[in-house]
Amino acid sequence: MTAVKERSTTVRYRFATPLAAVVLALATALFGASPAHAATWASGHIDIVYAEATSSTNLTLRTLPDPGPSVSAGTWDIAVPNTPELGGYVLPESYSDSVTYNVPFAGFGGASNLISSGAFSSGDTLALLLDSVVHTNPDGSPGTGTVTVTHGGATWYDSAGDRHDFSVGSGSSAIHEHAKWAFSAPGTYALEFYAYNSTTLNSWTGSTSTYTFLVS
């Protein structure tokens, strides 16, 4: 069972004239209202960084909640509570630990269309670069918090500029790996990842997406 929390955003307007109110109402009817809520993934399995191919030379980074389908990056913010039994602000690599402590089981994934599109061949490498890490303190001020991502004791990422290579397979999931995410301090973390095929490169187009972690 996936627990979902919602963060509400309230939008207020002041109208200088009745005509302004009418214009806004017409615009809303024509183009739709802005989203008022952003959902937070509080527990359960999710491939937060999920690669799909949109053509033989183009890649997109999305998110695959369980159950699917995939959604745009940024649809879900990932909650990271302080769990002393896990060592602090940690999302575990172990599924059983994620269930025991009721926290997200966040991983990396890739769709089978990475191969069926012709973008990758089995055995190619999807390179995933951590482009930037932006930490904001709970009071809204700029922070200096860090994130470390490890798998089987090996460090995949611990600062911006780090890269990890994923081998692309021919199964129903071209990529599927889980890792331990450890954050050093509370606040909001925006992690920007860039993905590309490091085996072929050539005229290949990579993809950049940002993922948000709410650490508290």
Beta strands, then each sheet from edge to edge (+ up, - down):
strand 1: 4-8
strand 2: 37-41
strand 3: 44-55
strand 4: 58-65
strand 5: 71-72
strand 6: 76-80
strand 7: 82-83
strand 8: 88-91
strand 9: 104-111
strand 10: 125-136
strand 11: 147-151
strand 12: 154-157
strand 13: 163-167
strand 14: 173-178
strand 15: 180-183
strand 16: 187-197
strand 17: 207-215
sheet 1: 1+ 2- 6- 17- 16+ 10- 13+
sheet 2: 5+ 4- 3+ 9+ 14-
sheet 3: 7+ 8- 15+ 11- 12+
end
